[in-house]
Amino acid sequence: MPYKQQPDMTTCTNVAEGVGRLYAASIGKPWPMAPDVYGPGRQPQPPAAFYQRYWQAPRAASGPTVIEPTAPVLPIRIEVDAVAQAFSGQQVVTSSGPVTLDFTALTADPVAT
């Protein structure tokens, strides 16, 4: 999936929250969105900590490791699908203040399957 590089994890988290807030508003759900499914069988209402914080989670920088020495080096990023790309150019108020979403000049994921 293509991604948009972010300068730091704080900015990445704010952009992710902005996408989440716009997505929740577009489908008419409150923020934060409660999960639609809690798993198999009857289960009690999950605690507030279980509620998702982001619709599109930020991704930390990654690279080669001892376990996978050939892994590509990837920056701090937001993976952008068609829904997130549709929100490009919009401004949204997050818990950290206003954020303008910019999903232009995407980079192709080198490990796309």
DSSP file (Angstrom, degrees, kcal/mol; ACC not computed):
  #  RESIDUE AA STRUCTURE BP1 BP2  ACC     N-H-->O    O-->H-N    N-H-->O    O-->H-N    TCO  KAPPA ALPHA  PHI   PSI    X-CA   Y-CA   Z-CA
    1    1 A M              0   0    0      0, 0.0   110,-0.1     0, 0.0    80,-0.1   0.000 360.0 360.0 360.0 136.4    0.0    0.0    0.0
    2    2 A P        -     0   0    0      0, 0.0    78,-2.7     0, 0.0     2,-0.3  -0.249 360.0-159.5 -64.0 157.4    1.4    3.4   -0.8
    3    3 A Y  E     -AB  79 107A   0    104,-2.6   104,-2.9    76,-0.3     2,-0.5  -0.930  19.0-132.6-138.9 162.1    2.4    5.6    2.1
    4    4 A K  E     -A   78   0A   0     74,-2.4    74,-1.8    -2,-0.3     2,-0.1  -0.975  29.4-130.3-115.4 120.0    3.0    9.2    3.1
    5    5 A Q  E     -A   77   0A   0     -2,-0.5    72,-0.3    72,-0.2     3,-0.0  -0.434  21.5-156.7 -69.5 141.7    6.2    9.9    5.0
    6    6 A Q        -     0   0    0     70,-2.5    70,-0.3    -2,-0.1     3,-0.1  -0.898  20.2-128.5-119.9 150.0    5.8   12.0    8.2
    7    7 A P  S    S-     0   0    0      0, 0.0     2,-0.3     0, 0.0    69,-0.1   0.829  85.3  -5.3 -70.3 -31.5    8.6   14.0    9.9
    8    8 A D  S  > S-     0   0    0      1,-0.1     4,-2.1    -3,-0.0     5,-0.1  -0.957  73.1-100.7-155.2 170.5    8.0   12.6   13.4
    9    9 A M  H  > S+     0   0    0     -2,-0.3     4,-2.5     1,-0.2     5,-0.2   0.817 116.9  57.4 -69.6 -30.4    5.7   10.2   15.3
   10   10 A T  H  > S+     0   0    0      2,-0.2     4,-2.2     1,-0.2    -1,-0.2   0.945 110.0  43.6 -64.6 -47.5    3.7   13.1   16.9
   11   11 A T  H  > S+     0   0    0      1,-0.2     4,-2.4     2,-0.2    -2,-0.2   0.908 113.7  52.3 -62.1 -41.9    2.8   14.5   13.5
   12   12 A C  H  X S+     0   0    0     -4,-2.1     4,-2.3     1,-0.2    -2,-0.2   0.901 109.4  48.9 -61.9 -42.3    2.0   11.0   12.2
   13   13 A T  H  X S+     0   0    0     -4,-2.5     4,-2.4     2,-0.2    -1,-0.2   0.893 110.9  50.5 -65.6 -40.2   -0.3   10.4   15.2
   14   14 A N  H  X S+     0   0    0     -4,-2.2     4,-2.2     2,-0.2    -2,-0.2   0.903 111.2  48.0 -64.7 -41.3   -2.1   13.7   14.6
   15   15 A V  H  X S+     0   0    0     -4,-2.4     4,-2.4     2,-0.2    -2,-0.2   0.909 111.3  51.3 -65.2 -41.6   -2.6   12.9   10.9
   16   16 A A  H  X S+     0   0    0     -4,-2.3     4,-2.3     1,-0.2    39,-0.6   0.911 110.3  48.4 -61.9 -42.2   -3.9    9.4   11.8
   17   17 A E  H  X S+     0   0    0     -4,-2.4     4,-2.8     2,-0.2    -1,-0.2   0.898 109.3  53.9 -64.4 -39.0   -6.3   10.9   14.3
   18   18 A G  H  X S+     0   0    0     -4,-2.2     4,-2.3     2,-0.2    -2,-0.2   0.912 109.3  47.1 -60.6 -43.6   -7.5   13.4   11.7
   19   19 A V  H  X S+     0   0    0     -4,-2.4     4,-2.6     1,-0.2    -1,-0.2   0.916 112.7  50.8 -63.4 -42.2   -8.2   10.6    9.2
   20   20 A G  H  X S+     0   0    0     -4,-2.3     4,-2.6     2,-0.2    -2,-0.2   0.914 110.4  48.0 -61.8 -44.0  -10.0    8.7   11.9
   21   21 A R  H  X S+     0   0    0     -4,-2.8     4,-2.3     2,-0.2    -1,-0.2   0.916 113.8  46.6 -64.7 -43.4  -12.2   11.6   12.8
   22   22 A L  H  X S+     0   0    0     -4,-2.3     4,-2.3     2,-0.2    -2,-0.2   0.903 113.0  49.8 -65.7 -40.0  -13.1   12.4    9.2
   23   23 A Y  H  X S+     0   0    0     -4,-2.6     4,-1.4     2,-0.2    -2,-0.2   0.932 111.0  48.9 -63.8 -45.3  -13.9    8.7    8.5
   24   24 A A  H  <>S+     0   0    0     -4,-2.6     5,-2.8     1,-0.2     4,-0.4   0.921 113.0  47.8 -60.4 -43.4  -16.1    8.5   11.7
   25   25 A A  H ><5S+     0   0    0     -4,-2.3     3,-0.8     1,-0.2    -1,-0.2   0.878 107.2  57.0 -64.3 -36.8  -18.0   11.6   10.6
   26   26 A S  H 3<5S+     0   0    0     -4,-2.3    -1,-0.2     1,-0.2    -2,-0.2   0.781 113.7  38.5 -68.7 -25.7  -18.4   10.3    7.0
   27   27 A I  T 3<5S-     0   0    0     -4,-1.4    -1,-0.2    -3,-0.4    -2,-0.2   0.341 116.4-111.6-105.5   6.4  -20.2    7.2    8.2
   28   28 A G  T < 5 +     0   0    0     -3,-0.8    -3,-0.2    -4,-0.4    -4,-0.1   0.800  69.7 135.7  75.4  30.1  -22.1    9.0   11.0
   29   29 A K      < -     0   0    0     -5,-2.8    -1,-0.2    -6,-0.2    -2,-0.1  -0.806  55.2-109.1-109.2 153.4  -20.4    7.4   14.0
   30   30 A P        -     0   0    0      0, 0.0     4,-0.1     0, 0.0    -1,-0.1  -0.338  47.4 -81.6 -74.3 160.9  -19.2    9.2   17.2
   31   31 A W  S    S+     0   0    0      1,-0.1     2,-0.1     2,-0.1    22,-0.1  -0.928 114.3  38.2-108.4 133.9  -15.5    9.7   17.9
   32   32 A P  S    S-     0   0    0      0, 0.0     2,-0.3     0, 0.0    21,-0.1   0.561  96.4-134.3 -75.6 151.3  -13.8    7.6   19.1
   33   33 A M        -     0   0    0     19,-0.2    19,-0.8    -2,-0.1    -2,-0.1  -0.541  10.9-135.6 -75.0 130.9  -15.4    4.8   17.2
   34   34 A A        -     0   0    0     -2,-0.3    17,-0.1    17,-0.2    -1,-0.0  -0.585  36.6 -93.9 -76.9 149.5  -16.3    1.7   19.2
   35   35 A P        -     0   0    0      0, 0.0    -1,-0.1     0, 0.0     3,-0.1  -0.357  24.9-139.4 -63.2 145.8  -15.4   -1.5   17.5
   36   36 A D  S    S+     0   0    0      1,-0.2     2,-0.4    -3,-0.1    -2,-0.0   0.783  87.8  35.6 -75.5 -27.4  -18.2   -3.0   15.4
   37   37 A V        -     0   0    0      1,-0.1    -1,-0.2     3,-0.0     0, 0.0  -0.986  56.3-168.5-131.8 135.8  -17.4   -6.6   16.6
   38   38 A Y        -     0   0    0      1,-0.4    -1,-0.1    -2,-0.4    -2,-0.0   0.439  57.0 -92.6-101.7  -1.6  -16.1   -7.8   19.9
   39   39 A G        -     0   0    0      4,-0.1    -1,-0.4     0, 0.0     4,-0.1  -0.592  64.7 -28.3 116.7 179.6  -15.2  -11.3   18.9
   40   40 A P  S    S+     0   0    0      0, 0.0    -3,-0.0     0, 0.0     0, 0.0  -0.344 103.7   7.3 -71.4 148.6  -17.0  -14.7   18.9
   41   41 A G  S    S-     0   0    0     -2,-0.1     2,-0.5     2,-0.0    -3,-0.1  -0.032 107.2 -39.3  76.9 178.7  -19.7  -15.5   21.4
   42   42 A R        +     0   0    0     -4,-0.0     0, 0.0     0, 0.0     0, 0.0  -0.679  66.2 172.8 -81.9 127.5  -21.3  -13.3   24.0
   43   43 A Q        -     0   0    0     -2,-0.5    -5,-0.1    -4,-0.1    -4,-0.1  -0.959  32.7-105.1-133.5 152.1  -18.9  -10.9   25.6
   44   44 A P        -     0   0    0      0, 0.0     0, 0.0     0, 0.0     0, 0.0  -0.288  54.1 -77.8 -70.3 161.9  -19.3   -8.0   28.0
   45   45 A Q        -     0   0    0      1,-0.1    -7,-0.0    -2,-0.0     0, 0.0  -0.399  58.3-116.5 -56.4 128.8  -19.0   -4.4   26.8
   46   46 A P        -     0   0    0      0, 0.0    -1,-0.1     0, 0.0     5,-0.1  -0.304  31.4 -98.1 -70.0 156.1  -15.3   -3.7   26.4
   47   47 A P    >>  -     0   0    0      0, 0.0     3,-1.9     0, 0.0     4,-0.5  -0.234  37.6-102.2 -67.5 164.0  -13.6   -1.1   28.6
   48   48 A A  G >4 S+     0   0    0      1,-0.3     3,-1.1     2,-0.2     0, 0.0   0.816 120.0  65.0 -58.3 -31.8  -13.0    2.4   27.2
   49   49 A A  G 34 S+     0   0    0      1,-0.3    -1,-0.3     4,-0.0     4,-0.1   0.737  94.2  61.5 -64.5 -21.4   -9.3    1.6   26.7
   50   50 A F  G <4 S+     0   0    0     -3,-1.9    -1,-0.3     2,-0.1    -2,-0.2   0.751  79.3 105.1 -77.4 -22.8  -10.4   -1.0   24.1
   51   51 A Y  S << S-     0   0    0     -3,-1.1   -17,-0.2    -4,-0.5     2,-0.1  -0.285  83.0-105.4 -60.5 140.4  -12.0    1.5   21.8
   52   52 A Q        -     0   0    0    -19,-0.8   -19,-0.2     1,-0.1    -1,-0.1  -0.396  26.1-164.9 -68.6 142.6   -9.9    2.3   18.8
   53   53 A R  S    S+     0   0    0      1,-0.2     2,-0.4   -21,-0.1    -1,-0.1   0.760  72.1  31.9 -94.5 -31.7   -8.1    5.6   18.8
   54   54 A Y        -     0   0    0      1,-0.1     3,-0.2   -34,-0.1    -1,-0.2  -0.953  53.0-156.0-131.7 145.3   -7.3    5.7   15.1
   55   55 A W  S    S+     0   0    0    -39,-0.6     2,-0.6    -2,-0.4    -1,-0.1   0.875 100.2  32.3 -81.9 -41.3   -8.9    4.5   11.9
   56   56 A Q  S    S-     0   0    0    -40,-0.6    -1,-0.3    28,-0.0   -36,-0.2  -0.925  92.5-140.2-116.2 105.2   -5.6    4.4   10.1
   57   57 A A        -     0   0    0     -2,-0.6    22,-0.5    -3,-0.2     2,-0.1  -0.338  15.7-116.7 -69.1 140.8   -2.8    3.6   12.5
   58   58 A P  E     -C   78   0A   0      0, 0.0     2,-0.5     0, 0.0    20,-0.2  -0.452  26.9-137.7 -70.7 150.5    0.5    5.4   12.2
   59   59 A R  E     -C   77   0A   0     18,-2.7    18,-2.2    -2,-0.1     3,-0.1  -0.945  10.5-133.7-115.0 129.6    3.5    3.2   11.4
   60   60 A A        -     0   0    0     -2,-0.5    14,-0.1    16,-0.2     2,-0.0  -0.326  38.9 -84.6 -73.1 160.2    6.9    3.6   13.2
   61   61 A A        -     0   0    0     15,-0.1     2,-0.3    -2,-0.0    -1,-0.1  -0.349  55.6-178.4 -62.2 146.4   10.1    3.6   11.2
   62   62 A S  B     +D   74   0B   0     12,-2.3    12,-3.0    -3,-0.1     3,-0.0  -0.943  12.8 151.0-144.8 164.8   11.4    0.1   10.5
   63   63 A G        -     0   0    0     -2,-0.3    10,-0.2    10,-0.3     5,-0.1  -0.905  51.8 -20.3-169.7-164.7   14.4   -1.5    8.8
   64   64 A P        -     0   0    0      0, 0.0     2,-0.3     0, 0.0     6,-0.1  -0.252  58.8-177.1 -59.0 143.2   16.6   -4.6    8.8
   65   65 A T        -     0   0    0      3,-1.6     6,-0.2     1,-0.1    -3,-0.0  -0.783  43.5 -99.2-130.6 175.8   16.6   -6.6   12.0
   66   66 A V  S    S+     0   0    0     -2,-0.3    -1,-0.1     1,-0.2     0, 0.0   0.883 125.8  46.7 -63.5 -37.6   18.4   -9.7   13.3
   67   67 A I  S    S+     0   0    0      1,-0.3    -1,-0.2     2,-0.1     0, 0.0   0.891 129.6  21.3 -73.3 -39.7   15.4  -11.8   12.4
   68   68 A E    >   +     0   0    0     -5,-0.1    -3,-1.6     1,-0.1     3,-1.6  -0.731  66.7 172.9-130.8  84.1   14.9  -10.2    8.9
   69   69 A P  T 3  S+     0   0    0      0, 0.0    -1,-0.1     0, 0.0    -3,-0.1   0.650  78.3  55.5 -68.7 -14.9   18.2   -8.7    7.8
   70   70 A T  T 3  S+     0   0    0     -7,-0.1    -2,-0.0    -6,-0.1     0, 0.0   0.323  75.3 128.9 -99.9   8.7   16.8   -8.0    4.3
   71   71 A A    <   -     0   0    0     -3,-1.6     2,-0.0    -6,-0.2    -3,-0.0  -0.368  64.0-110.8 -63.6 140.5   13.8   -5.9    5.4
   72   72 A P        -     0   0    0      0, 0.0     2,-0.6     0, 0.0    -1,-0.1  -0.339  27.4-109.0 -70.6 154.2   13.6   -2.6    3.6
   73   73 A V        -     0   0    0    -10,-0.2   -10,-0.3   -12,-0.1   -12,-0.0  -0.756  42.2-176.4 -83.2 120.6   14.2    0.7    5.5
   74   74 A L  B     -D   62   0B   0    -12,-3.0   -12,-2.3    -2,-0.6     3,-0.1  -0.958  15.6-135.1-122.4 138.7   10.9    2.5    5.9
   75   75 A P        -     0   0    0      0, 0.0     2,-0.2     0, 0.0   -16,-0.0  -0.192  45.3 -69.7 -80.6 176.4   10.3    5.9    7.4
   76   76 A I  S    S+     0   0    0    -70,-0.3   -70,-2.5   -15,-0.1     2,-0.3  -0.530  78.9 160.9 -61.4 132.3    7.6    7.0    9.9
   77   77 A R  E     -AC   5  59A   0    -18,-2.2   -18,-2.7   -72,-0.3     2,-0.5  -0.964  49.1-129.5-156.7 164.1    4.5    6.9    7.8
   78   78 A I  E     -AC   4  58A   0    -74,-1.8   -74,-2.4    -2,-0.3     2,-0.4  -0.997  32.3-133.5-116.9 123.2    0.8    6.7    7.2
   79   79 A E  E     -A    3   0A   0    -22,-0.5     2,-0.6    -2,-0.5   -76,-0.3  -0.673  24.9-147.2 -78.5 131.4   -0.3    4.0    4.8
   80   80 A V        +     0   0    0    -78,-2.7     2,-0.2    -2,-0.4    -1,-0.0  -0.882  20.5 176.4-112.8 117.2   -2.8    5.6    2.4
   81   81 A D     >  -     0   0    0     -2,-0.6     4,-2.4   -80,-0.1     5,-0.2  -0.432  52.0 -85.2-102.0-174.8   -5.8    3.8    0.9
   82   82 A A  H  > S+     0   0    0      1,-0.2     4,-1.4     2,-0.2    -2,-0.0   0.852 126.9  52.4 -62.7 -35.9   -8.5    5.2   -1.3
   83   83 A V  H  > S+     0   0    0      2,-0.2     4,-0.7     1,-0.2     3,-0.3   0.947 112.1  44.1 -66.7 -48.5  -10.6    6.4    1.6
   84   84 A A  H >4 S+     0   0    0      1,-0.2     3,-1.1     2,-0.2     4,-0.2   0.896 111.0  55.4 -62.5 -39.9   -7.7    8.3    3.3
   85   85 A Q  H >< S+     0   0    0     -4,-2.4     3,-1.3     1,-0.3    -1,-0.2   0.822  99.3  61.2 -64.3 -30.4   -6.7    9.7   -0.1
   86   86 A A  H 3< S+     0   0    0     -4,-1.4    -1,-0.3    -3,-0.3    -2,-0.2   0.754  99.9  56.3 -67.0 -23.2  -10.2   11.1   -0.6
   87   87 A F  T X< S+     0   0    0     -3,-1.1     3,-2.0    -4,-0.7    14,-0.3   0.466  78.5 129.3 -85.8  -1.9   -9.7   13.2    2.6
   88   88 A S  T <  S+     0   0    0     -3,-1.3    14,-0.2     1,-0.3     3,-0.1  -0.272  70.9  21.5 -58.0 135.0   -6.5   14.9    1.2
   89   89 A G  T 3  S+     0   0    0     12,-3.6    -1,-0.3     1,-0.3     2,-0.2   0.275  95.1 120.9  92.4 -10.3   -6.6   18.7    1.4
   90   90 A Q    <   -     0   0    0     -3,-2.0    11,-2.8    11,-0.1     2,-0.4  -0.583  55.3-138.2 -88.0 150.7   -9.2   18.8    4.2
   91   91 A Q  E     +E  100   0C   0      9,-0.2     2,-0.3    -2,-0.2     9,-0.2  -0.900  23.3 179.5-107.4 137.1   -8.6   20.4    7.6
   92   92 A V  E     -E   99   0C   0      7,-2.7     7,-2.9    -2,-0.4     2,-0.6  -0.985  28.3-123.9-137.0 145.8   -9.8   18.7   10.8
   93   93 A V  E     -E   98   0C   0     -2,-0.3     2,-0.2     5,-0.2    -2,-0.0  -0.816  34.9-178.5 -92.0 120.1   -9.5   19.6   14.4
   94   94 A T  E >   -E   97   0C   0      3,-2.5     3,-1.5    -2,-0.6   -80,-0.1  -0.467  47.9 -89.1-105.5-179.5   -7.8   16.8   16.5
   95   95 A S  T 3  S+     0   0    0      1,-0.3   -81,-0.0    -2,-0.2    -2,-0.0   0.708 130.4  47.7 -64.9 -18.5   -7.1   16.6   20.2
   96   96 A S  T 3  S-     0   0    0      1,-0.4    -1,-0.3   -82,-0.1   -82,-0.1   0.378 125.8 -88.1-101.3   2.0   -3.7   18.3   19.5
   97   97 A G  E <  S-E   94   0C   0     -3,-1.5    -3,-2.5   -83,-0.1    -1,-0.4  -0.691  72.0 -18.9 120.6-175.1   -5.2   21.1   17.3
   98   98 A P  E     -E   93   0C   0      0, 0.0     2,-0.4     0, 0.0    -5,-0.2  -0.407  55.9-170.8 -71.3 141.7   -6.0   21.6   13.6
   99   99 A V  E     -E   92   0C   0     -7,-2.9    -7,-2.7    -2,-0.1     2,-0.6  -0.999  14.4-149.3-132.4 131.9   -4.4   19.3   11.1
  100  100 A T  E     -E   91   0C   0     -2,-0.4     2,-0.4    -9,-0.2    -9,-0.2  -0.911  21.9-135.5-100.6 122.7   -4.5   19.7    7.3
  101  101 A L        -     0   0    0    -11,-2.8   -12,-3.6    -2,-0.6     2,-0.4  -0.619  23.5-178.4 -81.4 130.9   -4.3   16.3    5.6
  102  102 A D        +     0   0    0     -2,-0.4   -14,-0.1   -14,-0.2   -17,-0.1  -0.905  13.9 164.6-133.2 103.3   -1.9   16.1    2.6
  103  103 A F        +     0   0    0     -2,-0.4     3,-0.2   -18,-0.2     2,-0.2  -0.278  37.9 119.3-114.5  45.7   -1.8   12.8    0.8
  104  104 A T        +     0   0    0      1,-0.2    -2,-0.1     2,-0.0   -15,-0.0  -0.656  63.0  31.9-100.3 165.2    0.0   13.9   -2.4
  105  105 A A  S    S-     0   0    0     -2,-0.2    -1,-0.2     1,-0.1     2,-0.1   0.948  81.9-170.8  52.8  57.4    3.3   12.6   -3.6
  106  106 A L        -     0   0    0     -3,-0.2     2,-0.4  -102,-0.1  -102,-0.2  -0.416  16.3-132.3 -76.6 154.0    2.8    9.2   -2.1
  107  107 A T  B     -B    3   0A   0   -104,-2.9  -104,-2.6    -2,-0.1     2,-0.2  -0.897  22.1-117.7-107.2 136.2    5.7    6.6   -2.0
  108  108 A A        -     0   0    0     -2,-0.4     3,-0.0  -106,-0.2     0, 0.0  -0.490  29.7-113.3 -72.9 140.5    5.1    3.1   -3.3
  109  109 A D    >   -     0   0    0     -2,-0.2     3,-1.3     1,-0.1    -1,-0.1  -0.620  18.9-152.4 -74.9 122.2    5.5    0.4   -0.6
  110  110 A P  T 3  S+     0   0    0      0, 0.0    -1,-0.1     0, 0.0    -2,-0.0   0.676  93.7  48.3 -71.8 -14.7    8.5   -1.8   -1.6
  111  111 A V  T 3  S+     0   0    0   -110,-0.1    -2,-0.1   -39,-0.0     2,-0.0   0.098  77.3 145.0-111.1  23.0    7.1   -4.8    0.2
  112  112 A A    <         0   0    0     -3,-1.3    -4,-0.0     1,-0.1     0, 0.0  -0.339 360.0 360.0 -62.5 138.6    3.6   -4.7   -1.3
  113  113 A T              0   0    0     -2,-0.0    -1,-0.1     0, 0.0    -2,-0.0   0.413 360.0 360.0-110.4 360.0    2.2   -8.1   -1.9
